[in-house]
Amino acid sequence: MIENFQREELNILEETYRGAVPQLKFDSVFELLVAVILSAQCTDKRVNEVTKILFPIANTPEKILQLGQSKLEEIIRPCGYFRAKAKHIVETSKLLLSDYGGEVPSEFDELIKLPGVGRKTANVVTSVAFKNPAIAVDTHVFRLANRMKLAEGKTPLEVETGLQKIIPREKWSDAHHWLIWHGREICSARKPKCEICPLSKVCPSSSIA
């Protein structure tokens, strides 16, 4: 059962961030998959700077394997955790070629079988690439859902499930982007800008409500 303040919060988010799109830059499903793997513990802006170098030379599973893990590590180093991410991207490329004909699968259950792909990454790919309703819970979505009491939970899965209950299915993917952009622009982790927030009068955690 959705509370009145939750409905108001969602209405304001929709009005404020209507049409919001991913910040990651990509031209194929595989490029999106790689970019989201790289985005773990890294800003989308930094990922875009790295993929601007990577994708012109390696933007398919075959080209990633031709590039090799050492060279891949060198290129993606600025994204952090570069050794683990490079290993996952190489292993995923091998699996895509051996089991999926070189194509990224569209089914969530198949996506999470890929090395380095968890619920968040699978939901992003499912939503953005294949236009299927999904709510990917990253750090922004997790923080805001709890802070705004839209869906309180101790794990990303609890928050994802809670958000699915109060947001119409056809708006799941859009709501994911509303929350991300609000988290980036206004509702930051340490110093949320409540004084300029359009939700300040309805958010339970607002410092000026």
C-alpha atoms as one frame of an Amber mdcrd trajectory, in Angstrom:
protein
   0.000   0.000   0.000   1.543   3.265  -1.094   1.498   6.139   1.399   0.440
   9.639   0.361   3.923  11.103   0.921   5.445   8.337  -1.210   3.007   9.091
  -4.031   3.909  12.778  -3.807   7.617  12.012  -3.843   7.285   9.868  -6.949
   5.112  12.446  -8.707   7.676  15.191  -8.038  10.567  12.981  -9.144   8.746
  12.132 -12.373   7.969  15.764 -13.097  11.519  16.889 -12.296  13.443  14.176
 -14.137  11.044  13.189 -16.893  12.990  11.885 -19.881  16.165  11.192 -17.889
  18.482   8.767 -19.670  21.640   6.843 -18.723  24.839   8.873 -18.538  26.952
   5.979 -19.826  27.796   6.179 -23.517  27.461   3.056 -25.661  26.524   1.945
 -29.182  25.726  -1.735 -28.631  24.432  -4.089 -25.966  27.940  -5.458 -25.400
  29.334  -1.950 -24.969  26.613  -1.225 -22.402  27.412  -4.441 -20.538  31.120
  -3.601 -20.377  30.415  -0.007 -19.333  28.144  -1.104 -16.476  30.732  -3.627
 -15.255  33.311  -0.820 -15.256  30.934   1.532 -13.407  31.098  -0.418 -10.142
  32.659   1.905  -7.532  33.360   4.403 -10.326  31.586   7.436 -11.763  29.886
   7.236 -15.151  31.950  10.237 -16.255  35.196   8.346 -15.623  33.834   5.240
 -17.326  32.979   7.285 -20.424  36.525   8.652 -20.524  37.895   5.105 -20.418
  35.479   3.568 -22.922  36.251   6.405 -25.340  39.699   4.792 -25.538  38.622
   1.160 -25.220  35.647   0.826 -27.553  37.314   2.048 -30.769  39.771  -0.867
 -30.479  37.748  -3.488 -28.575  33.961  -3.360 -28.513  33.048  -7.001 -29.172
  33.825 -10.232 -27.293  36.222 -11.264 -30.073  38.141  -7.989 -29.956  38.333
  -8.051 -26.155  40.024 -11.466 -26.336  42.352 -10.269 -29.101  43.284  -7.292
 -26.929  44.180  -9.540 -24.020  43.741  -9.116 -20.277  47.014  -7.261 -19.634
  46.302  -4.557 -22.217  42.699  -4.352 -21.028  43.894  -3.812 -17.448  46.150
  -1.012 -18.622  43.297   0.797 -20.393  40.679   0.431 -17.662  43.019   1.156
 -14.725  41.429   4.610 -14.060  38.110   2.885 -13.251  39.525   1.198 -10.158
  39.502  -2.520  -9.299  40.888  -2.871 -12.810  42.332  -6.372 -12.400  39.047
  -7.887 -11.217  37.025  -5.956 -13.809  39.371  -6.966 -16.639  39.162 -10.605
 -15.556  35.364 -10.465 -15.501  35.164  -8.794 -18.910  37.517 -11.351 -20.455
  35.697 -14.292 -18.864  32.329 -12.885 -19.903  33.582 -12.445 -23.469  34.675
 -16.087 -23.564  31.311 -17.261 -22.222  29.349 -15.115 -24.671  31.276 -16.652
 -27.549  31.046 -20.239 -26.300  27.444 -20.288 -25.060  25.553 -17.373 -26.619
  26.877 -17.009 -30.154  28.723 -13.841 -29.199  25.486 -12.052 -28.287  24.482
 -10.665 -24.894  21.412 -12.596 -23.680  18.246 -10.635 -22.995  16.967 -12.826
 -20.150  17.789 -11.701 -16.601  18.500 -15.264 -15.431  21.040 -15.706 -18.218
  22.676 -12.336 -17.645  23.461 -13.045 -13.991  25.352 -16.172 -15.046  27.982
 -13.949 -16.671  31.152 -13.247 -14.627  30.993  -9.880 -12.897  27.273  -9.459
 -13.561  25.075  -9.102 -10.480  21.469  -7.986 -10.092  22.250  -4.305 -10.654
  24.152  -4.864 -13.887  21.624  -7.395 -15.166  18.743  -5.019 -14.410  20.451
  -2.120 -16.188  21.078  -4.206 -19.311  17.565  -5.691 -19.184  16.022  -2.244
 -18.860  18.191  -0.040 -21.074  19.170  -2.457 -23.845  16.092  -4.666 -24.055
  13.414  -2.229 -22.819  12.074  -4.609 -20.195  10.799  -3.057 -16.921  13.458
  -3.274 -14.200  14.745  -1.312 -11.218  18.506  -1.458 -10.844  19.544  -0.626
  -7.295  22.907   1.137  -7.296  24.310   3.234  -4.436  22.142   6.238  -5.355
  18.910   4.272  -5.583  19.666   2.375  -2.362  20.458   5.569  -0.453  17.476
   7.560  -1.700  14.941   4.767  -1.317  15.889   4.450   2.346  16.323   8.168
   3.031  13.032   9.106   1.408  11.325   6.043   2.934  10.131   4.911  -0.456
  11.441   1.405   0.205  13.462   0.743   3.314  15.776  -2.237   3.281  19.157
  -3.478   4.413  20.025  -5.064   1.067  19.664  -3.947  -2.566  17.225  -6.820
  -3.170  14.971  -5.670  -0.316  14.958  -2.138  -1.734  14.330  -3.399  -5.268
  11.376  -5.482  -4.089   9.989  -2.579  -2.061  10.199  -0.140  -4.959   8.499
  -2.629  -7.274   5.516  -2.696  -4.904   4.853   1.053  -4.967   5.890   1.984
  -8.512   3.749   0.888 -11.489   5.606  -1.754 -13.509   5.561   0.377 -16.670
   7.479   3.095 -14.793  10.136   0.909 -13.145  12.883   1.725 -15.626  12.096
   5.447 -15.676  11.952   5.627 -11.867  15.412   4.092 -11.699  16.746   7.053
 -13.695  14.771   9.614 -11.666  16.392   8.366  -8.459  19.894   8.197  -9.933
  19.765  11.740 -11.274  18.285  13.083  -8.042  21.051  11.356  -6.105  23.718
  12.852  -8.342  22.320  16.356  -8.556  20.776  17.036  -5.156  20.431  14.187
  -2.650  24.126  13.398  -2.177  25.379  10.984   0.437  27.009  13.394   2.884
  25.494  16.808   2.273  22.079  16.586   0.599  20.977  19.946  -0.780  17.623
  20.048   1.027  17.443  23.828   0.622  17.004  23.496  -3.157  15.329  20.078
  -3.270  11.892  19.964  -4.941  10.927  17.227  -2.484  11.909  19.123   0.677
   8.304  19.586   1.849   7.342  15.926   1.531  10.554  13.976   2.172  10.585
  12.479   5.700  14.332  13.097   5.993  14.387  16.699   4.780  16.233  19.101
   7.040  13.783  21.885   6.185  10.480  20.024   5.985
